[in-house]
Amino acid sequence: MNYPTAHFADYQKAINSKNFKEVNKLFHKEASFCHSGIMMTDNKDVQAFHENFWNTIKEVKWWATDIKIVYQDANCEIYAYQYNYSGIVNEEQVEGNGRTTDVFIKNSITGKWEFLHAHSSSATPNHDD
């Protein structure tokens, strides 16, 4: 899959590593998530969310499709896309998807792009994604 930017591709790679340390390396210090109406602003809550997803759906793979760059300038990028996943729950193959909007900002000191915020909703809410 070709992604619009390297940092967006790095984000997918980090999620599929199933290692929160890899995901957290990409986060802004004030990163937040809102998923299906639950707002997570504490890094421990964000970590628990990711680890629950990885532990609930075994052999999970995550990928993005229908990616649109909603806004882009030298210091901010906003993406809207469909997220997809597949894996195994209770020895059965499962698949799911939903919609997400992600915000990345460029760190003014390091020049590195950092993940700032995601707002997601699941189209298949029965797999704890």
Beta strands, then each sheet from edge to edge (+ up, - down):
strand 1: 27-35
strand 2: 38-40
strand 3: 58-72
strand 4: 76-89
strand 5: 92-106
strand 6: 113-122
sheet 1: 2+ 1- 6- 5+ 4- 3+
end
